[in-house]
Amino acid sequence: MGHRGVCDADNQFVEMSVFNGFVKQGGFYEWQENDEITIDEDVIYLGYFFSHWGHFLVDLSVRYWAIPGLNNNLIKVAYIGEEDISGNYLEFLKLLGVDETQVMHITTPTRFKNVYIPEQSFRSCQWYTKEYVNMFDVVIQKALSSDLKIDEFKNVKRLYFTRMNYNKAKKIGIR
């Protein structure tokens, strides 16, 4: 596994690891075998990550459906990208049952015992699966049963959703 996706034991790119969303990411790449590391563990490949909450929820979490229901203490989750998963993104994983110690940011070619690649469960404006929806149901249920102080938000009179503070939104008139 490296910065462009997953390769098999024969160094052939695994097409299923391509990120096929609002942008396409992935494809064959070469590396020097002396640059790779080996970790004798199983991992679930989550794909590409960057910190944009909307794209994360809609586009980047399309493989996360496979996490609920696993014995999460026995398997790691691995992702690629320039940024570390932290903050609300990490909280999302925790609500799915992943401990922070199980999250692996892959920044160099890495061989694992086994790499499991969940199929994408969503394609924007085209299709989604029941597993994709179920993943959000799991997150919602765990959040509601957590120590969050939900009562503080029950009587909010107004809630504003705006993107007008973003330069791009100002230019194209998104409100």
Sequence and secondary structure as in RCSB ss.txt:
>XXXX:A:sequence
MGHRGVCDADNQFVEMSVFNGFVKQGGFYEWQENDEITIDEDVIYLGYFFSHWGHFLVDLSVRYWAIPGLNNNLI
KVAYIGEEDISGNYLEFLKLLGVDETQVMHITTPTRFKNVYIPEQSFRSCQWYTKEYVNMFDVVIQKALSSDLKI
DEFKNVKRLYFTRMNYNKAKKIGIR
>XXXX:A:secstr
 BTTB B TTS B GGG EESSSEE       GGG EEEEEEEEEEEE  S HHHIIIIITTTGGGSTTS TTS 
EEEEESSS   HHHHHHHHHTT  GGGEEE  S EEEEEEE     EETTTEE HHHHHHHHHHHHHHHTSS  G
GGGTT        TTSHHHHHHT  
